[in-house]
Amino acid sequence: MEAFEADSSANVIHLGVSEYKRLVATNPRPYDVVTLWNVKPGQLCDHCIVVGNEFNQMVYSFIKERGSDVRHKEKKIFFVVIEFGKDRAM
């Protein structure tokens, strides 16, 4: 997950079905995951866009706070967006 986070923009990881099953759905795992389930770009409704923006703001605030508080720097919490469409693979 660290590699995905390092490659992500704004500390939000976008995962596909196989990565989700391997990294999030499998237990036990040595980290927590906060997940936003959303639809693929191009299929977004107004509500989905607002929620996505709020999620990104929440991640930004959390990362800023974690960076300024030594007690939370080593806490492994990752932020993930799962985008799906009509394929029902998820």
Summary of the structure (lengths in Angstrom):
residues: 90
radius of gyration: 13.8
end to end distance: 19.4
largest distance: 43.0
contacts: 204
relative contact order: 0.25
helix: 43%
strand: 23%
